[in-house]
Amino acid sequence: MISVPSQYEVLVVDDSPVYRKLVEQILSTEPYSLLFAQNGAEAMEMYHKHSPCMVITDWMMPDFSGIELCQRIRADKTRLYTYLILMTSNTEKGNVVKGLEAGADDFLTKPFDPGEMLARIGVGRRIIDLNREIALKSLKLEEAARTDSLTGLPNRRAIEDWASRQLRGAARHGYWMWAVMGDIDNFKNVNDTFGHDAGDIVLKTFSELLKKNTRASDICGRLGGDEFLVVFAHVEPEQVETTINRFREQFAALSFPFKGKSVKVTASFGATGFHSKDAMEFGVLLAKADQMLYEAKRAGRNLVRVSLP
């Protein structure tokens, strides 16, 4: 989970032990956790290992320059924003421009003043906090866009993204994969007779039971309305119908106390499997599962129908 840090991990890169010690002394009483590297290669290794939120690097180093270090860090788009400060004794305008173009956020002139260093790092902290807050809000928005608001389960978009990746893995490694569609029987009657609040209770109960019966390595979600989907792998064909029937029976055994009555609600399921070296679009698998669900409904509801490839 992304959060605004209570401590700021700072990577200090300088081949001079004197300057490394000076930085350590200046930042020792502040909320910083310090890492040290003596050259660019060591700095990149520590950057990949620790993902520091700030890097303070010397311009001149034994292997490659602070400019190149900034460029390499900026080229990494897989991590949260890293605030970069270049230390240099050369403050000519051309060098400053070159450093900023390479991705540096700020400069410190050697020999540096302790108060100035703390002030410039303080600016960096504000930028880091702002980036973390933006990233957290973006993550929450993305999660909301992929989650069904009523049940808290993944929605259709999230399931299809996950299942498409799993299908490619199943084709590559040759294991079984299954799409199971579930639909609550006569759900409209529940809404019409007992109200939409009662319908929501049924949907939430169904989703909680579904989630409880879905392994952490698989996925279940709500497609919309009273339609749900489970996608699971590494289950042999002879076990599939038994697995789904177990859940169907658990749901059918429940009673809902609506308007002083004990109400029974059932669900029907359609499943289809994939076992091939040839890739398949998930939509094709979903359509087959939907067809099997239709057959379960037509045969009388509260049933499971399974199709093999």
C-alpha positions as a Python dict, from the first residue, in 0.01 Angstrom:
ca = {
    (1, 'M'): (0, 0, 0),
    (2, 'I'): (127, 346, -90),
    (3, 'S'): (147, 592, 198),
    (4, 'V'): (317, 914, 298),
    (5, 'P'): (634, 792, 473),
    (6, 'S'): (709, 865, 837),
    (7, 'Q'): (1074, 813, 747),
    (8, 'Y'): (1238, 905, 420),
    (9, 'E'): (1491, 661, 277),
    (10, 'V'): (1773, 863, 123),
    (11, 'L'): (2051, 718, -91),
    (12, 'V'): (2372, 922, -74),
    (13, 'V'): (2616, 859, -360),
    (14, 'D'): (2969, 996, -331),
    (15, 'D'): (3313, 841, -364),
    (16, 'S'): (3443, 1074, -92),
    (17, 'P'): (3412, 926, 259),
    (18, 'V'): (3443, 1281, 396),
    (19, 'Y'): (3130, 1403, 214),
    (20, 'R'): (2938, 1086, 298),
    (21, 'K'): (3016, 1146, 664),
    (22, 'L'): (2913, 1512, 642),
    (23, 'V'): (2577, 1421, 495),
    (24, 'E'): (2529, 1155, 761),
    (25, 'Q'): (2597, 1406, 1038),
    (26, 'I'): (2360, 1665, 891),
    (27, 'L'): (2073, 1421, 848),
    (28, 'S'): (2130, 1207, 1158),
    (29, 'T'): (1873, 1393, 1372),
    (30, 'E'): (1610, 1422, 1098),
    (31, 'P'): (1346, 1163, 992),
    (32, 'Y'): (1575, 1001, 738),
    (33, 'S'): (1696, 647, 687),
    (34, 'L'): (2029, 670, 507),
    (35, 'L'): (2189, 444, 250),
    (36, 'F'): (2537, 501, 108),
    (37, 'A'): (2704, 413, -222),
    (38, 'Q'): (3056, 494, -342),
    (39, 'N'): (2994, 482, -718),
    (40, 'G'): (2722, 469, -982),
    (41, 'A'): (2705, 92, -1016),
    (42, 'E'): (2668, 44, -643),
    (43, 'A'): (2407, 320, -637),
    (44, 'M'): (2196, 149, -905),
    (45, 'E'): (2215, -180, -718),
    (46, 'M'): (2091, -15, -398),
    (47, 'Y'): (1826, 181, -587),
    (48, 'H'): (1678, -140, -731),
    (49, 'K'): (1697, -315, -395),
    (50, 'H'): (1559, -40, -168),
    (51, 'S'): (1366, 204, -394),
    (52, 'P'): (1473, 513, -193),
    (53, 'C'): (1243, 812, -222),
    (54, 'M'): (1542, 1049, -257),
    (55, 'V'): (1890, 1022, -410),
    (56, 'I'): (2166, 1275, -338),
    (57, 'T'): (2448, 1210, -579),
    (58, 'D'): (2784, 1363, -661),
    (59, 'W'): (2833, 1473, -1022),
    (60, 'M'): (3177, 1315, -1066),
    (61, 'M'): (3219, 947, -977),
    (62, 'P'): (3473, 674, -1060),
    (63, 'D'): (3259, 474, -1304),
    (64, 'F'): (2982, 691, -1447),
    (65, 'S'): (2860, 1040, -1367),
    (66, 'G'): (2575, 1162, -1152),
    (67, 'I'): (2418, 1282, -1477),
    (68, 'E'): (2404, 926, -1608),
    (69, 'L'): (2275, 802, -1273),
    (70, 'C'): (1987, 1051, -1295),
    (71, 'Q'): (1910, 937, -1648),
    (72, 'R'): (1904, 570, -1548),
    (73, 'I'): (1675, 635, -1253),
    (74, 'R'): (1439, 849, -1462),
    (75, 'A'): (1423, 573, -1724),
    (76, 'D'): (1273, 336, -1464),
    (77, 'K'): (894, 380, -1487),
    (78, 'T'): (810, 91, -1256),
    (79, 'R'): (862, 276, -926),
    (80, 'L'): (723, 576, -747),
    (81, 'Y'): (888, 911, -814),
    (82, 'T'): (1242, 949, -679),
    (83, 'Y'): (1358, 1301, -594),
    (84, 'L'): (1711, 1361, -729),
    (85, 'I'): (1963, 1614, -599),
    (86, 'L'): (2297, 1663, -778),
    (87, 'M'): (2601, 1777, -578),
    (88, 'T'): (2866, 1962, -776),
    (89, 'S'): (3133, 2228, -742),
    (90, 'N'): (3070, 2338, -1100),
    (91, 'T'): (2769, 2571, -1109),
    (92, 'E'): (2807, 2707, -1461),
    (93, 'K'): (2470, 2762, -1623),
    (94, 'G'): (2534, 2504, -1896),
    (95, 'N'): (2602, 2232, -1640),
    (96, 'V'): (2293, 2322, -1440),
    (97, 'V'): (2080, 2294, -1754),
    (98, 'K'): (2246, 1962, -1842),
    (99, 'G'): (2170, 1823, -1497),
    (100, 'L'): (1806, 1932, -1506),
    (101, 'E'): (1763, 1782, -1853),
    (102, 'A'): (1903, 1453, -1720),
    (103, 'G'): (1628, 1442, -1459),
    (104, 'A'): (1775, 1613, -1153),
    (105, 'D'): (1524, 1805, -939),
    (106, 'D'): (1770, 2026, -757),
    (107, 'F'): (2138, 2113, -704),
    (108, 'L'): (2370, 2147, -408),
    (109, 'T'): (2698, 2330, -444),
    (110, 'K'): (3007, 2178, -286),
    (111, 'P'): (3115, 2260, -25),
    (112, 'F'): (2754, 2276, 89),
    (113, 'D'): (2602, 2465, 381),
    (114, 'P'): (2420, 2233, 628),
    (115, 'G'): (2123, 2468, 653),
    (116, 'E'): (2089, 2490, 277),
    (117, 'M'): (2107, 2111, 245),
    (118, 'L'): (1827, 2065, 499),
    (119, 'A'): (1616, 2330, 327),
    (120, 'R'): (1657, 2174, -18),
    (121, 'I'): (1587, 1826, 117),
    (122, 'G'): (1279, 1971, 287),
    (123, 'V'): (1155, 2084, -55),
    (124, 'G'): (1216, 1731, -178),
    (125, 'R'): (1013, 1587, 106),
    (126, 'R'): (714, 1803, 13),
    (127, 'I'): (738, 1686, -349),
    (128, 'I'): (772, 1323, -236),
    (129, 'D'): (466, 1354, -10),
    (130, 'L'): (265, 1509, -291),
    (131, 'N'): (361, 1233, -536),
    (132, 'R'): (275, 963, -282),
    (133, 'E'): (-67, 1121, -219),
    (134, 'I'): (-139, 1145, -592),
    (135, 'A'): (-29, 784, -643),
    (136, 'L'): (-250, 668, -355),
    (137, 'K'): (-553, 849, -495),
    (138, 'S'): (-485, 706, -840),
    (139, 'L'): (-460, 357, -692),
    (140, 'K'): (-791, 400, -509),
    (141, 'L'): (-959, 524, -827),
    (142, 'E'): (-820, 226, -1020),
    (143, 'E'): (-941, -15, -752),
    (144, 'A'): (-1285, 145, -756),
    (145, 'A'): (-1299, 113, -1135),
    (146, 'R'): (-1231, -260, -1105),
    (147, 'T'): (-1458, -339, -808),
    (148, 'D'): (-1833, -399, -785),
    (149, 'S'): (-1963, -139, -542),
    (150, 'L'): (-2239, -355, -389),
    (151, 'T'): (-2050, -679, -322),
    (152, 'G'): (-1688, -563, -313),
    (153, 'L'): (-1599, -836, -563),
    (154, 'P'): (-1396, -773, -879),
    (155, 'N'): (-1613, -651, -1165),
    (156, 'R'): (-1624, -774, -1524),
    (157, 'R'): (-1326, -563, -1634),
    (158, 'A'): (-1104, -693, -1354),
    (159, 'I'): (-1203, -1055, -1412),
    (160, 'E'): (-1147, -1037, -1787),
    (161, 'D'): (-802, -879, -1744),
    (162, 'W'): (-699, -1146, -1493),
    (163, 'A'): (-853, -1436, -1686),
    (164, 'S'): (-693, -1332, -2016),
    (165, 'R'): (-349, -1356, -1856),
    (166, 'Q'): (-437, -1691, -1701),
    (167, 'L'): (-556, -1827, -2035),
    (168, 'R'): (-220, -1750, -2191),
    (169, 'G'): (-51, -1929, -1902),
    (170, 'A'): (-282, -2229, -1936),
    (171, 'A'): (-204, -2255, -2309),
    (172, 'R'): (168, -2221, -2248),
    (173, 'H'): (192, -2471, -1963),
    (174, 'G'): (-90, -2707, -2057),
    (175, 'Y'): (-309, -2701, -1744),
    (176, 'W'): (-690, -2699, -1716),
    (177, 'M'): (-874, -2371, -1674),
    (178, 'W'): (-1246, -2322, -1609),
    (179, 'A'): (-1499, -2040, -1644),
    (180, 'V'): (-1811, -2084, -1430),
    (181, 'M'): (-2110, -1852, -1462),
    (182, 'G'): (-2361, -1843, -1179),
    (183, 'D'): (-2705, -1686, -1188),
    (184, 'I'): (-2952, -1655, -901),
    (185, 'D'): (-3279, -1830, -988),
    (186, 'N'): (-3593, -1615, -1007),
    (187, 'F'): (-3408, -1315, -871),
    (188, 'K'): (-3663, -1073, -1015),
    (189, 'N'): (-3930, -1238, -799),
    (190, 'V'): (-3722, -1167, -488),
    (191, 'N'): (-3700, -798, -578),
    (192, 'D'): (-4067, -774, -677),
    (193, 'T'): (-4197, -959, -370),
    (194, 'F'): (-3966, -842, -93),
    (195, 'G'): (-3803, -527, -230),
    (196, 'H'): (-3463, -429, -360),
    (197, 'D'): (-3307, -428, -12),
    (198, 'A'): (-3391, -797, 13),
    (199, 'G'): (-3241, -850, -331),
    (200, 'D'): (-2921, -678, -220),
    (201, 'I'): (-2900, -908, 82),
    (202, 'V'): (-2925, -1211, -146),
    (203, 'L'): (-2656, -1075, -378),
    (204, 'K'): (-2420, -995, -90),
    (205, 'T'): (-2477, -1334, 73),
    (206, 'F'): (-2415, -1512, -257),
    (207, 'S'): (-2096, -1312, -315),
    (208, 'E'): (-1964, -1380, 36),
    (209, 'L'): (-2023, -1752, -3),
    (210, 'L'): (-1866, -1745, -347),
    (211, 'K'): (-1558, -1567, -219),
    (212, 'K'): (-1529, -1811, 72),
    (213, 'N'): (-1529, -2103, -170),
    (214, 'T'): (-1279, -1951, -415),
    (215, 'R'): (-910, -2021, -367),
    (216, 'A'): (-670, -1730, -331),
    (217, 'S'): (-504, -1835, -657),
    (218, 'D'): (-835, -1804, -848),
    (219, 'I'): (-1087, -1524, -894),
    (220, 'C'): (-1458, -1467, -852),
    (221, 'G'): (-1660, -1159, -931),
    (222, 'R'): (-1989, -1005, -1029),
    (223, 'L'): (-2063, -949, -1396),
    (224, 'G'): (-2370, -739, -1322),
    (225, 'G'): (-2725, -787, -1200),
    (226, 'D'): (-2754, -1136, -1054),
    (227, 'E'): (-2478, -1287, -1271),
    (228, 'F'): (-2150, -1396, -1119),
    (229, 'L'): (-1835, -1554, -1255),
    (230, 'V'): (-1566, -1780, -1114),
    (231, 'V'): (-1244, -1856, -1301),
    (232, 'F'): (-1019, -2128, -1163),
    (233, 'A'): (-736, -2350, -1283),
    (234, 'H'): (-556, -2677, -1207),
    (235, 'V'): (-878, -2875, -1154),
    (236, 'E'): (-937, -3195, -1350),
    (237, 'P'): (-1267, -3239, -1542),
    (238, 'E'): (-1399, -3517, -1319),
    (239, 'Q'): (-1379, -3283, -1015),
    (240, 'V'): (-1541, -2974, -1162),
    (241, 'E'): (-1910, -3059, -1132),
    (242, 'T'): (-1863, -3186, -776),
    (243, 'T'): (-1682, -2865, -681),
    (244, 'I'): (-1955, -2640, -823),
    (245, 'N'): (-2238, -2854, -681),
    (246, 'R'): (-2088, -2819, -335),
    (247, 'F'): (-2127, -2443, -354),
    (248, 'R'): (-2474, -2469, -515),
    (249, 'E'): (-2593, -2687, -229),
    (250, 'Q'): (-2449, -2454, 36),
    (251, 'F'): (-2637, -2159, -110),
    (252, 'A'): (-2961, -2355, -153),
    (253, 'A'): (-2947, -2460, 215),
    (254, 'L'): (-2964, -2099, 335),
    (255, 'S'): (-3285, -1930, 449),
    (256, 'F'): (-3356, -1558, 421),
    (257, 'P'): (-3596, -1403, 677),
    (258, 'F'): (-3793, -1165, 453),
    (259, 'K'): (-4120, -1012, 579),
    (260, 'G'): (-4162, -1278, 846),
    (261, 'K'): (-4109, -1560, 603),
    (262, 'S'): (-3822, -1805, 565),
    (263, 'V'): (-3730, -1773, 201),
    (264, 'K'): (-3519, -2018, 5),
    (265, 'V'): (-3320, -1898, -295),
    (266, 'T'): (-3127, -2116, -541),
    (267, 'A'): (-2877, -2059, -818),
    (268, 'S'): (-2786, -2223, -1148),
    (269, 'F'): (-2438, -2267, -1294),
    (270, 'G'): (-2281, -2320, -1632),
    (271, 'A'): (-1917, -2414, -1673),
    (272, 'T'): (-1677, -2472, -1956),
    (273, 'G'): (-1313, -2578, -1960),
    (274, 'F'): (-1004, -2489, -2155),
    (275, 'H'): (-718, -2731, -2216),
    (276, 'S'): (-518, -2657, -2527),
    (277, 'K'): (-186, -2530, -2653),
    (278, 'D'): (-372, -2292, -2882),
    (279, 'A'): (-458, -1953, -2734),
    (280, 'M'): (-824, -1858, -2690),
    (281, 'E'): (-997, -1528, -2630),
    (282, 'F'): (-1160, -1520, -2288),
    (283, 'G'): (-1482, -1391, -2445),
    (284, 'V'): (-1514, -1720, -2633),
    (285, 'L'): (-1481, -1918, -2309),
    (286, 'L'): (-1731, -1688, -2140),
    (287, 'A'): (-1985, -1736, -2418),
    (288, 'K'): (-1960, -2114, -2381),
    (289, 'A'): (-2011, -2091, -2005),
    (290, 'D'): (-2314, -1868, -2065),
    (291, 'Q'): (-2460, -2127, -2299),
    (292, 'M'): (-2420, -2398, -2034),
    (293, 'L'): (-2587, -2167, -1780),
    (294, 'Y'): (-2880, -2128, -2018),
    (295, 'E'): (-2907, -2507, -2040),
    (296, 'A'): (-2910, -2536, -1660),
    (297, 'K'): (-3192, -2280, -1644),
    (298, 'R'): (-3389, -2452, -1919),
    (299, 'A'): (-3353, -2791, -1747),
    (300, 'G'): (-3527, -2664, -1432),
    (301, 'R'): (-3284, -2435, -1243),
    (302, 'N'): (-3080, -2510, -930),
    (303, 'L'): (-2855, -2721, -1153),
    (304, 'V'): (-2500, -2736, -1286),
    (305, 'R'): (-2412, -2797, -1648),
    (306, 'V'): (-2053, -2849, -1761),
    (307, 'S'): (-1910, -2844, -2112),
    (308, 'L'): (-1572, -2991, -2200),
    (309, 'P'): (-1360, -2853, -2484),
}
